[in-house]
Each structure stands twice: as C-alpha cells, then as structure tokens.
Amino acid sequence: MPIRCRIRTGEYHDSVALMLAARRLAQLPGVRDAAVVMATAANKAILRQAGLLVPEIEAAGHDDLAVVVLADNDASAAQALEAAQECLVRVSEPAAARSAPRPRTVRNAVRAQPHSNLAVISVAGQYAAGEAWEALKSGLHVLLFSDNVSLRDETELKKYACAHDLLLMGPGCGTAIINGVALGFANAVPRGPVGIVAAAGTGLQEVSTLLAKLGVGVSQAIGTGGRDLREDVGGMTMLQGLRALQADAQTSVLLVVSKPPSPRIAQRVLDQVRDSVKPTVVCFLGAETAPIAVAGAIPARTLEEAAYLAAGRAGASIGALVERVIANEVTDLRGQGAVLRRHLGPGQKYLRGLFSGGTLAAEALWVWKDARMDVHSNVPLEPHLKLTDPLRSAGHSAFDLGEEQFTVGRPHPMIDYDLRIRRLRQEAADPEVGVIVLDVVLGYGAHPDPAAELGPVIKEARAQAARRHRGLMVVASVTGTDTDPQNLGRQAKALREAGAIVCNCNAAAARLAGFIVGMG
C-alpha cells in the first residue's frame, strides 16, 4: 500500500482544524490511515511509530504542515491529498463565515464589550504572552489556556497581574469555574460551598466532579497553571486565589490541589492557609502529610481523599468516615484484582497507563510508588525511571500524553483520541502486557463522545488478545458528571459494554490495575 505526502511550507492551521481534516481524509474510500500535522520533532516521531514517516516529512521544518496518507492504491492516495486543502478550508469555514464582523484584537473586543472582565486566550505559544499582556493592560483577568510560554514571560505577567489586582490563570491553565461559568475543560458541577485553587487542570476536574457525586457543589474553582508553585514563579496565583476565597462569603471550605511544590513555596502556601479560619484541605500529590497537618490544614495524599475530606467538612454524610471508606474500597479492589489476575497468561506481568490528564497520571504514579512498584514514565517520580523514548514502554510504564512533547502542533488528547488509540493498540499487542489503564475526561471542550472512539478499539484489542490465548484487562476511570455534555452514565455504560472495567475514580483505577498485576 502506498504512502504519499504533501508538505505545505509555512502554512499554519489551528490544531483542532488539523484533527478534523485528518479524520475526514481517513474516511475517504481507499484510505487506511491519514495524518495532518505540523512537522514538529514530536509529530515526526509519532508518524515514524505509525509507519507514516517519509523522507519529505523528515526534511520538513516545524513550521511546515505535513499531510500524509496510507491508501490502498496510488489513485486513492492522490485523491486524498487533493482533498486535504478542501478539508482544511471547510473545517475553518464556520468561524470565517459568520456574518457579523468579529474583533481581531483584545483591545477591539474590549471596546465592543466594555463590561467584560475576563479574557480566555488560546493561541499558539509564541503569540500567547503578547495577547495576555494586551488583556491585562486592558484591565481584564486572564485564563491563559496556551502552553509553550516561557517561564520568564509567566513570571512577569503574574507580577503585573498581582500588582494590578488581576488574576492570571496559566499559562497552560486548562480548567477553571468562575461564578458558575465553566472555562476550558471544566465540568458541569453544582454551585456550593467548596472553593478550589489548583495548579492542576485535570486535578481540579477530578476533585470537583467527585464532590458533585457526593452532592457537594463548588463556589469558585481557580486554576493557576502547572508551573505556578515552582520556585521561580513563587506561587503567585495560588496565593492570590487563596486570599480571594478566604474572603469570599460563599466559600466555607477550601481545597488546594498541586503536584509537590518546592519546600519554600509550599511553606508560603501553608502560611496563607494558617491565616484563615476556614477549613482547608491540602493535596500536594504524594507529598508527606505531616508538615501540612502541622500548618493547620487537612492533608490528603490523593485527589480522591481530598474530595472526600472536603465534602465531609462541607456537610456531606461521608463525614469522619473517609479513612474507613477508602480502606474498604482498597480491600474490595484487592479482591477484585486477585480474581481478574487469574485471566492473565503466565507472561503477562506489566501494566501500561495512557493518560490524557497530567495530574491523573501523577496520582496513579504515586499510588503505584506507595505500593513499591517501579513505573517508568515520560513524567517519572524518580529520574532513573524516565523513559529514554516516550514512544516506547519498558516494564511497567505510564504516559502523560498531554505533555508539551505530544501537544505541539496537535490537539490535546482530551480532544483528539488518535494518539491514544495508536498507543492502546501498540500496548495491547505486547504479549507481556496484562493491564492497560485509561483516564477518560469529560467536560466542556473535551471530545464529544470518548466512548464511541475508545469502545471499538478496546473491544478489538481484547478480542485479539483472546485469539492469542491471552487475557487483557482495560481499566478506566471517567472524570465527569451526568450533566456534562457527554453524560457520565452513558460514557461509563458504553465503556463497560466494550469490555472495560470502569472504576469510580482515577485512584481506584490505578489501585485495581496494580492489584491485577500483583501489587502488594
């Protein structure tokens, strides 16, 4: 089968437009596979793994657009390449075809809507800081969704925002809920007494949706961007968010979520917590809990525990039973894992995690580390566990597919499931793999029907394993609510029907996967 490509030098399209164009090409008669991506180093590596990298793409620059198809014959390949430009134009038409003129700058948008007070910025990283400066200097709070922004730009933007009583959420801030309005990938959750400040987008989604399942709502949910608690940034947005929620009459319980910050920044955050009379649950994922408790906060090791503790302080019936509830869950999962392990062949000893949420990947890695499992990763907890090639697994492995190395020039994996599906097939074909772990994250802006994409691949992978006399377990968690556009109940049902084991949260999925492969 021929592989044909076309390089469009210096041509830029939004990553979602590229994803939609690739899908349409793949649906053309005679086309077996297709990709429409910017020719970045990471995308070239992914194409190489998929068997789609040809010399023309290898020679292209990162600002060039690559269209590549694998087809049954030359005629089908040529037809697909000719259709590519039409596809790109078509998927871009809705924005261009609006009859009313649209502002082309932040300044003009403010003039058109003078009562606006917040800007959401999602542009290519090299342009993001400039747009954020324009928004801040126009008096707007900013949710900076874009990543690939330098640390220097982030620090200067946040210094300016703090000095002018403005909130800069980001860069790389994927989620926030402000005055009941979901921004980025946020979920549809009820209003309520818990205020969240999170340096973790999917961490914010996980705790807010777990709260919703417990009948507890959210007052405000402020995202800070994943680097906010680094030493060089100083936790500026985290501290701003804490002060705002401590003064907010609608917030009675606070919840802080982050990967472990530097000790000095952690102390700043805990000092701010100590200054408040409001109960504050602090989850520095995987960090020692003793220093947090000394500071007067309520420590949590996992996102699950953090949500349960906050719900209890907010009056949910779970109350002081959190430790017992989680202990009972672990006991049940251990028993379930022992039963499922009997379906594996003698050589199936490894688990593989394919995560779209960086915080969910981190939570799973900490669960496995606490159980003394060495799990390799592109975002490892220890340097010696870093994978030399993020496209190839070694032993137990888990991947954050939302890392910048995978998202430059392509949509986030919560929008585009193509890369994860390719990896799922790759891992399922490994005879030493017994369990694949997936997070499925719902919400505004995420894929409209994840189970429709993942379900057939899960079913196919399990069937192929069975034909080779192997068991293959796919363990999933679904972060979301029944009021999300994708509907939690419908997604979980479809995944179960495809053969996945669906757990009530990400931590439970990680534990079950570990128990299946013999975690202690």
N, C-alpha and C positions, 0 to 999 in steps of 0.2 A: 504494500500500500504506500503510495507516495506521500511525502511530507513537503508542503510548499509554504513559502512565507513571503511577506512583503514588509519592507521597512519604510516607515514614513518619518523622515528626518525632521526633528524638532517639532513634531505635532503632539500637542497635549490635549487630553480629554480627562474629565472627571473620572475617578476610578470606578464609580458606580456605572457610568455610561460604558466603560470598557467591559465590565462584568456582563451587562445586559447584551452588549454586542456579541460577546463570546458565546453566550447562551443561544442567541438566535442563529449564529453560524453553526453551532453544534447540532441544531435541529434541521439543518438543510439536508436534502436527500444525498446519500453517499458520503456524508461527513461522519467520521468516527470520533474525532476529538478536535478541539479548537481552543486557542488562547489568543486574547487581545490584551497585551500588557505593555507597560513601559519597560524598556530593555535595561533594567537595573541589574546589578550583580545578583541580588537575591532572586529575582524573577528568572534570570538565566539558569540559576542552579535548580529552581523548581522545574523549569522546562526540560533541563537535562535529565532530571529524575523521571519525568513523564515520557521521555523519549522523543521530545519535540524540539530539542535544541539543534539548530542547523548552523553552518558557518556564518551565514549572513547575520543572524541574530547575535552570535558570539562576537562579531565585529562591531555591532551597533553600540551607540553611546546611551547613557542613562536617560538622556532627554529625547530619545527616539522611540517611536511607537512600533511595536512588533506585532504583526498579525500572522499566525501560523495555523495550518490545518493539516490534519491527518485524514485522508479520504480513500475511498475505495479505488479511485482511478484519477487520472490527470484531469479529465473533464470536470469531475465533481470538485476537485481542489481548485481549479481555475474559477469555477462558478462561485465558490465560497469567497475567494479572495476579491472577486469583483463586487460581491455583495457586501463586503466589510464596510466600505465607506458609506454606503447607503444605510447600513445598520447604525453606524455611529451618528449620522445625521438624524435618523429617525428617533433614536433614544434621547437626543438632545432637543428635539423639536418642542416638547411641551413648554419648557421654560422660555424658549425663543418666540413661541407663537402667541404668547399672551398679548391681548390687545392693548392693555394699559401699559404705559411706559414704566419701567422699573428703575429705581435708583441704582446707579452703578458705583457709588461710593458710600461709605458710612456717613460722611458729612451730609450728603444729599438725602440719605434715608432719615437722618435726624430732622432735617428740615421738613420732610414730608410727614413725619410722625413725631412732632415735637414733645409729645408726652411719654415717649418711650424712655425706659431707664436701663435696659439691658440689651446687649448685643451678643449673638451667638456667631462665632467665627469658625468656619470650616473651609479652609483653603489650603493649597499646597504649603508645606512647612516654610519654604523660603520667603513666602509673602505674609505669613501669619503674624509675625511680630509687628510689621508695619500697620496692618489692619487693626491690631489690638491697641497700638499707640493712638491711632486715629479715634477709636471708640472711647478710650479712657479720656483723651483730651476733649472729647465731646460730652463728657460728664456721664458716661454710661458704665454700669457694671458690665463685666465681660465673662462669658463662658467661652474659653478658648479650646475648642474641640481638637484643633490641629495638633499634630505632634511634629517631630523633627524641628523643634525650635531650640535654639542654643540655651545653655544654662545662663549665660551672661544676659541674654535678652529676657529670660524668665525672671531673673533676679531684679533687673532694672524696672521691668514692667510692674512687678509686685511692690517694689519700693515706692513707685509713683502712686500706685493704687492705694496703698496704705496711707500715704501722706495726704491723699485727697478723699479719704473715707469712701473708697470704692472697692469693690470685691473683684479680684481677678481669679477666676476659677480655671486652672490649667497652667501651662499647656498640657495637651493630652487628657483633658477632662472630658470623659465620655458621658457623665451622668450627673444630673442634679434635679432636685424638685424644689422650686421656689414659688411660694404662695400657692401651692397646689398644682402648679404647671410643671409637667414633666419635660425635661430638657435632655437632648442627646438620646441615649439608650434607656432612659428611665422607664419604670413600670407604672402601671395604673394601680396606685395604692390609696387607701383612705386617708383623710386628714386625721390627725390625732396628736397625742402629747409628746411623742419622741422626736427630738431633734438630732440629726445625724451630721457629723463632719467626717468626711472620708477622703483619704489620699489613695483611693482605690475605687475605680468605677464599678467593676462587677462585684466588688465587696459591698459597695453601697446598695447595689441591686439585690444581692443575696440577703442582706440583713433587713432591708425594707420589705421584701416580699415574704420573708419568714415572719416578720412582725404582722403583716397582713393576714397570713394564715392563722396566726394566734389571735386575730381580732383586734389588733392594735394598729393605730394609724401614725402618720408622720406629720410633724408641723412644718419643718423645713429639712431639706437634705442638701448639704453644701459639698460639692466636690472640689478638691484642691489641686488635682493633678498629681501624678505618681511621684514626682521628684520634690514635692513641697517640703518634706521632712528631712531632706538631705542637709548636710552641714552647710553647704554653700548657699542654699536657699533660705534656710533658717526657720521653716515652718510658718512663714508669714501669713498665708491664707488660712491655715489650720487655726492659728491663734485668733485671727480676725473672726472666723466662723464661731469659735467657742465663745468669744466675748459677746457676739451678737445673740447667740442662742441662750446664753446665761441671762441676758437682759430681756429676752422675749417672753411675754406673758403667756403665750400659747404653748410654750415648751416647759414641761415639768421634769423630763428625763432626757439626759444627753447620752449619745452613743458615738464613740470615736473609733474609727477603723483605719488601720495603716499596716503596711509591712513594717518590720522593726526599724525605727529611726536611729539616727546616731544618738549616743548617750546624752550629749549636751542638748540636742533638740528635744529628745524625749523628756528631759527634766523641765525644759521650758513649758512643754505641753502639760505635764503633771502639775507644775506650779500654778498654771492657769486653772486647772481643774480644782486644785485645792482652794482657790479663792472663791469657789461657788458653793452655795448650799444645796444645789440641785444634784441628785444622784447621777453619777456619770460612769457608764460602762466603757472601759478602755480595752480595745483589742489591738495590740501590736502583734500581729500574727506570729505565733511561735516564740515570742519573747518570754523571758522569765516573768512570772506574775507577782512575785514578792515585792519588788520595788513599786509596782503600780498600786498594790494594796496599801503600802505604807503612805502613799501620797493621798489616801482617802478616796481613791477611785475603786471601782469594782472591776477586777481583772477578768479577762476572758481569753482563752487560748485559741478558740476557733470562731468563725463567723456564726456558726450555729449557736454556740454557747453565748456569744454576745447578744444575739437577737433574743434568746430565751431569757437572759438576765434582764435586758431592758424591758421586755414585755412584763416580766414579773414585777419590776419596780413601777410599771405603769398601770398595774392593777389586774393583769391577766391571771387566770386561775392557776397558771403554772407556778406562780409564787416562789416559795423556797424549795420547790421540788426539782429545780433544774438539774442538780447533780444526779439525782435518782433517775430522772427521765433519760438523761444521756447514758448513764450506766446501764439501764435496762435496754436501751437501743443498741448499745455495743454488744451486750450479751446476745440479743436476738440476731444481730448481724453476724456474729461469730458462728452461731449455729447454722445460719443460712449459708455462710461461706463454706463450712465443712461439708454440707450436703452438695453444694454446687461443685466443689473440688473433685468429687467422685466422677464427674463427667469429663474431666480432663485426661488426656493421654499422659504417659509417664514422662515425655519430654517437654510438656507444656508447663513451663515454670515461670514465665515472665508476664508482667503487666505492662501496658503501654497507655499513657494518658494523652489525649488530644484535646487541649483546652482552647477555648476562644477567649476566656477571661483570665487575665494575668493574676488577679488576686485569688481566683478559684484554683488556678494551678499552684500558687504558693500555699494555699490552705492544704491542698492534697499532699504536697511535698512535706509539709510539717507533720501531717497525720502519719505518713509513712516513716519519716525520720524518728518520730516518737516511738514507733514500733521497731526501731533499729533496722529499717530497710534502707539499703543504699539505692537511690533512684537517680539515674543520670538525667540531665536536662539541659536545654539551652538557657534556662534561668535557674541554675542549681543553688541549693542552700550552702554547699561547700565547693570550693574551687576544684577539688580533684574529681568532682562528679560532672564537670562541664563537658558536654559532648563536643568533640572536635569538628564534627559535621552535623549541623542541626537538621539535616535531611535524612540522617541515618541513626537508628537506635542502637543501643548497646545495653544488654541486660534489661533490668527494669528501667524504663525511660518515660519521661513525661515532658510535654512540649507546651509552651505558651505560644500559640500561633498568632496571637495579637501583638507580638513584639515587633518593633520597628523593622527588623531584618526581613519580616514577612509582609509588611503592610505598605512599604514604599512602592507606589505605582500600582497598587491593587487595593480593593476594598477590605475593610476589617472583616475577620472571619465570622463575626456575628451577622454580617450582611451577606457575605459570599461564602458558600459552603464548599466551593470547588476544591480548594487546597486540602481541607479536612477530609473530604471524601477520597481524594487520591491517597492521603496518608492512611486512612482507615483500611482501604484495600491493600495497601502495602504491608501494614502491620498484620492484617488478618491472614496474609499469605505466608507469614513466618511460622514455621512449624513449632517454634519454641514459645509462641505467644499463647497464653491461655485466657487473658482478660484484656479488653480494651475499655478505657474509661472516657466518657464524653460529658462535657457540660453543654447543656442546651439553654441558651439565654434568650428569653423573650423580652418584649417591651417595644416602645415606640422606636422606629428607625431600624430595628433588627429585622432579620429575614421574616417575611410574612407567614411562612409555613415550614419551619425547620423539619418537622417530622416527615413531610412529603418528600424532602430531599434525602434525609438520612435513612428513613424507614426501608426503602427498597435496597439500599446498599447494605444495611445491617442484615436484612433477610438473605440477600445473595451471599454475603461473606460467611454467615453461619451455615448456609446450605453447602457451600464449597468445602468448608471445614469438615462437615459431616460426611461428605463424599470421600474425604481422605481419612475417615475414621478418627477425626479429632473433634473434641468439644471446643466451642469458642463462646465465651461469655462477653456480652457487651453490657456494661453497667453505666447508667446515665443518671444525671440529675437534671431537673428542669427548674430554672430560676424564673419565676413569673407568678402571675395571678390569673384567676378566671376572668377578670375584667380587662386583661391585656388584649390587644388586637388579635393575637394568635390563640388565646384561650388555653390556659394551663391544663385543664382537664382533658381537652381534645388532643393536645400535643402528647401528653403522657399516655393516653389510651392508644394513640397511633403508634408510638414507640414500642409499647408492650406488645401490640399486635404484630409488630415486625420482629419480635423476639428479644428486645432489650429488657433488662431488669432496671426499673425506674425507682430510684430512692427519693426520699422526701427532701434531701438537701445534698449539697456537694460534699460535706464532711462525711455523711453516711455513705455516699457512693465510694469515696476513697477508702473508707474502712472496709466495706464489703469486698471491694476489689483486692485489697490486701489480704483479707481472710481467705479468699478463694485460692490465692497462690501460696498460702501457708504462713501469712504474717502471724507473729506471736501474739 
